Amino acid sequence: MRTTRGAIAVLAATAGLATVAYAASPHGSQPGSAPTKERGRGSVSLPKPKIFMHPEKVSPSTRARFGFAAKGRKLRFQCRLDARPWSACQSPLSITRLAIGTHKFSVRTTAKGGAHSKTAGFGWRVLEPKDFSISPQLSNLGALYPGAAAQQLPVTISNPNPVPILVTSLDVRATADPPGCASGENLLLGGAGVSGSNPLTVPPNGSASLPAPGISAPTIFLRDLPVSQDACQRAQFPLAFSGKARG
């Protein structure tokens, strides 16, 4: 997108990368690591576990964390992922390196002799995350001149994923310099006011714009230097926008 409004024209290129991450528990174990042979019949005296923590039914993350519990003392648990063998496990349990597609997590309580409770399960689908796009909206950008107040660079962020994303960083940089006007010396570019603690939520298959209430857009400022900056008049600065998000 290109604008010729003001003393400096801004040529904007877009780039966006959506990344997703879920914290992995250091106490969990991977289901299916140690097969346990089933013996005997399931005992009705053993309580069926309840799964109280799990991922969304549709998630772009290749990590998942589960929490489960059952009423009783000195209970032991077995877990499995999909059709893998049962193995001993404990809550919370983190699973990593999940393949794209559908999965099912199962858990049961066990006793000596091979008796076990009824199984509790949870199924979900892991999607391949798609990059979000960043579209600058610079048609109303005011004139830039040395010493003028910094201006925000409005952007629209589009999310092609069927789940919401939280944008945690959004930056802008100049990718080239016009002759005689070095962007690194003359321009001051700032990122948007998003962070891990103050993210921008973009709805599923939707979009969101910056600036927004409580969140600023990226900024641009032309420094006032004690040298001639005539070479920057009517200059064009290519700008690239990039960012990160989590699902």
Backbone torsions as a table, in degrees:
resi	resn	phi	psi	omega
1	MET	NA	139.3	-172.1
2	ARG	-134.9	138.4	176.6
3	THR	-132.3	142.6	179.5
4	THR	-112.7	18.2	-178.3
5	ARG	-80.8	130.4	176.6
6	GLY	92.6	-178.4	-175.7
7	ALA	-69.7	-25.4	-179.2
8	ILE	-124.3	128.1	175.1
9	ALA	-87.5	140.3	-179.1
10	VAL	-112.6	122.4	177.6
11	LEU	-104.1	117.4	-171.5
12	ALA	-111.5	129.0	171.5
13	ALA	-109.8	152.3	-176.0
14	THR	-118.2	148.1	174.0
15	ALA	-156.8	135.6	178.5
16	GLY	-141.7	144.7	178.2
17	LEU	-135.3	120.8	178.3
18	ALA	-97.2	121.4	176.8
19	THR	-117.1	149.1	-178.3
20	VAL	-127.6	148.0	-179.4
21	ALA	-155.3	139.0	171.4
22	TYR	-123.8	138.4	-178.8
23	ALA	-66.3	134.7	179.1
24	ALA	-98.6	136.1	179.6
25	SER	-79.2	134.3	177.6
26	PRO	-74.0	-8.2	-176.5
27	HIS	-97.7	-9.2	-176.2
28	GLY	-80.1	166.3	175.2
29	SER	-132.3	153.8	-176.5
30	GLN	-79.3	122.2	178.0
31	PRO	-59.0	142.5	176.4
32	GLY	90.4	7.3	-177.0
33	SER	-80.4	-26.2	-179.1
34	ALA	-138.9	100.9	-177.2
35	PRO	-59.1	138.8	176.3
36	THR	-118.1	123.7	-178.1
37	LYS	-75.3	130.1	179.5
38	GLU	-83.0	131.5	176.6
39	ARG	-135.9	147.3	177.3
40	GLY	75.8	-178.6	-179.0
41	ARG	-96.9	156.0	176.1
42	GLY	-63.8	133.8	-176.1
43	SER	-94.0	130.4	179.1
44	VAL	-72.6	-15.1	-179.8
45	SER	-79.2	-14.5	178.8
46	LEU	-87.5	129.9	-176.4
47	PRO	-73.3	141.3	176.3
48	LYS	-75.4	132.2	-179.4
49	PRO	-68.6	159.9	171.7
50	LYS	-117.3	132.2	177.7
51	ILE	-91.7	114.2	-176.5
52	PHE	-107.8	-6.9	177.6
53	MET	-139.3	130.5	-177.4
54	HIS	-161.3	166.5	176.5
55	PRO	-73.8	175.1	173.8
56	GLU	-66.2	158.3	179.5
57	LYS	-61.3	-30.5	173.6
58	VAL	-127.8	123.0	-174.6
59	SER	-139.7	143.3	175.1
60	PRO	-89.3	2.3	-175.3
61	SER	-90.5	140.2	175.0
62	THR	-91.0	13.1	173.2
63	ARG	-120.3	150.6	176.4
64	ALA	-146.3	145.7	179.5
65	ARG	-127.8	134.1	-177.8
66	PHE	-123.8	143.3	171.2
67	GLY	-125.1	138.7	-177.4
68	PHE	-149.1	156.9	-179.1
69	ALA	-157.8	163.9	176.5
70	ALA	-149.2	150.7	179.5
71	LYS	-76.9	129.5	179.7
72	GLY	144.6	170.1	-178.8
73	ARG	-111.4	144.6	176.8
74	LYS	55.0	39.9	178.8
75	LEU	-82.0	146.0	174.0
76	ARG	-115.9	153.6	-176.6
77	PHE	-123.4	150.6	168.7
78	GLN	-125.2	142.0	-179.9
79	CYS	-130.3	160.8	170.4
80	ARG	-155.2	153.9	176.6
81	LEU	-112.1	124.3	179.5
82	ASP	57.2	-126.4	-177.0
83	ALA	-101.1	16.5	178.6
84	ARG	-69.6	161.9	178.5
85	PRO	-65.7	156.5	175.0
86	TRP	-69.2	147.3	176.0
87	SER	-149.5	155.9	179.7
88	ALA	-62.4	143.8	-178.1
89	CYS	-154.1	169.7	176.0
90	GLN	-144.9	159.3	-178.1
91	SER	-98.5	138.6	0.3
92	PRO	-79.8	154.8	-177.4
93	LEU	-123.4	127.0	178.1
94	SER	-108.1	135.5	178.3
95	ILE	-118.6	132.7	-178.2
96	THR	-123.5	170.5	176.7
97	ARG	56.0	42.6	177.8
98	LEU	-72.3	139.5	177.0
99	ALA	-77.5	154.8	173.7
100	ILE	-64.9	134.7	179.6
101	GLY	132.5	-165.1	-177.2
102	THR	-90.5	147.5	-179.9
103	HIS	-140.5	158.6	174.1
104	LYS	-137.5	129.0	176.2
105	PHE	-104.7	135.1	-179.3
106	SER	-129.4	145.9	178.4
107	VAL	-145.5	146.9	177.5
108	ARG	-149.3	159.1	173.0
109	THR	-91.7	152.7	-176.0
110	THR	-133.6	162.1	176.7
111	ALA	-137.9	168.4	178.2
112	LYS	-60.9	147.2	-179.6
113	GLY	90.4	-4.0	175.7
114	GLY	97.4	-1.5	178.3
115	ALA	-67.4	148.2	179.9
116	HIS	-149.3	161.6	-179.5
117	SER	-84.5	178.8	170.0
118	LYS	-65.8	155.5	-173.8
119	THR	-91.0	136.9	169.3
120	ALA	-102.8	138.4	-176.3
121	GLY	-139.1	160.5	175.6
122	PHE	-145.4	129.1	178.8
123	GLY	-112.2	143.9	178.2
124	TRP	-154.0	171.7	-177.1
125	ARG	-125.1	132.0	177.6
126	VAL	-98.7	121.9	179.4
127	LEU	-98.8	153.5	173.3
128	GLU	-79.7	118.8	-176.9
129	PRO	-63.2	142.4	176.1
130	LYS	-107.9	145.0	178.8
131	ASP	-62.6	139.8	171.6
132	PHE	-87.5	158.3	-178.0
133	SER	-111.7	151.2	-179.5
134	ILE	-122.5	118.5	-178.5
135	SER	-114.8	110.5	177.6
136	PRO	-67.0	142.6	177.6
137	GLN	-119.1	82.8	-167.8
138	LEU	-108.6	12.9	-175.9
139	SER	-64.6	-25.8	-178.5
140	ASN	-104.7	17.6	178.7
141	LEU	-64.5	129.5	-178.7
142	GLY	-76.2	176.3	-179.6
143	ALA	-66.0	138.3	175.7
144	LEU	-105.1	128.3	176.0
145	TYR	-150.1	158.1	-174.2
146	PRO	-54.4	128.3	177.0
147	GLY	86.5	-8.4	178.6
148	ALA	-66.9	156.7	-179.3
149	ALA	-61.7	148.3	177.8
150	ALA	-61.3	143.9	179.4
151	GLN	-115.1	144.7	175.0
152	GLN	-81.4	146.6	178.8
153	LEU	-105.9	95.1	-176.7
154	PRO	-60.5	141.2	178.9
155	VAL	-139.1	154.3	171.7
156	THR	-116.5	130.2	-178.2
157	ILE	-110.2	124.8	-177.8
158	SER	-110.2	133.7	-178.0
159	ASN	-111.6	110.6	-179.4
160	PRO	-85.6	0.7	-177.2
161	ASN	-84.6	151.4	179.7
162	PRO	-80.8	9.5	176.1
163	VAL	-129.3	154.7	179.1
164	PRO	-68.8	153.6	173.9
165	ILE	-123.2	153.7	177.9
166	LEU	-114.6	110.2	-179.7
167	VAL	-77.9	120.6	-175.0
168	THR	-108.3	-10.7	173.8
169	SER	-154.6	146.5	179.4
170	LEU	-153.1	114.4	-173.2
171	ASP	-123.5	163.4	177.8
172	VAL	-137.5	143.2	177.8
173	ARG	-146.1	153.8	175.0
174	ALA	-85.5	133.4	-176.1
175	THR	-100.2	-10.2	179.2
176	ALA	-157.9	161.3	-179.4
177	ASP	-116.4	136.5	171.7
178	PRO	-71.1	157.3	-178.2
179	PRO	-56.2	126.9	175.1
180	GLY	79.8	-0.6	-177.5
181	CYS	-133.5	91.5	-177.0
182	ALA	-76.3	124.7	-177.9
183	SER	-64.6	-35.6	-179.1
184	GLY	-63.6	-27.2	179.4
185	GLU	-93.4	-35.4	-172.3
186	ASN	-98.2	-27.1	-176.9
187	LEU	-105.2	144.8	170.1
188	LEU	-121.6	112.8	-177.2
189	LEU	-109.6	135.7	-179.9
190	GLY	-124.7	150.4	179.7
191	GLY	-78.4	170.3	178.3
192	ALA	-72.0	161.5	-179.3
193	GLY	-84.1	44.6	176.9
194	VAL	-107.1	153.1	178.3
195	SER	-159.5	179.3	177.6
196	GLY	-62.3	-31.9	178.8
197	SER	-92.0	-11.4	178.6
198	ASN	-137.6	66.1	-175.8
199	PRO	-82.4	163.8	171.8
200	LEU	-99.8	122.6	179.2
201	THR	-87.4	125.7	177.0
202	VAL	-113.6	120.8	-173.5
203	PRO	-67.7	162.5	178.5
204	PRO	-58.1	132.9	178.4
205	ASN	50.8	33.5	-177.8
206	GLY	-134.2	-164.1	-176.9
207	SER	-144.1	163.2	175.7
208	ALA	-146.8	153.0	-175.2
209	SER	-120.4	151.9	171.8
210	LEU	-122.4	142.2	5.8
211	PRO	-72.6	155.5	178.1
212	ALA	-135.5	165.6	179.2
213	PRO	-53.5	119.5	178.8
214	GLY	80.9	-1.1	-179.0
215	ILE	-135.5	121.6	179.5
216	SER	-86.5	157.5	174.5
217	ALA	-85.5	170.1	172.4
218	PRO	-57.4	156.1	-175.4
219	THR	-125.4	157.9	176.8
220	ILE	-136.0	141.8	-176.6
221	PHE	-148.3	133.0	177.6
222	LEU	-97.8	116.1	-177.6
223	ARG	-63.2	151.0	173.3
224	ASP	-102.4	98.4	-174.3
225	LEU	-97.5	153.6	179.5
226	PRO	-80.7	32.7	177.8
227	VAL	-137.4	166.7	178.7
228	SER	-67.2	131.1	178.0
229	GLN	-117.3	24.8	-178.2
230	ASP	-60.4	-28.8	-179.0
231	ALA	-65.2	-17.7	-178.9
232	CYS	-86.1	-8.7	179.3
233	GLN	-64.4	130.7	179.9
234	ARG	56.7	26.3	177.5
235	ALA	-77.9	160.6	177.3
236	GLN	-118.7	126.3	178.1
237	PHE	-113.3	112.6	173.6
238	PRO	-69.0	130.5	-179.6
239	LEU	-118.5	138.4	176.1
240	ALA	-118.1	131.8	178.7
241	PHE	-107.4	137.8	178.7
242	SER	-146.3	160.5	-179.0
243	GLY	-165.6	179.1	178.3
244	LYS	-134.8	153.6	178.6
245	ALA	-147.9	164.1	174.0
246	ARG	-126.7	154.9	-178.7
247	GLY	-93.7	NA	NA
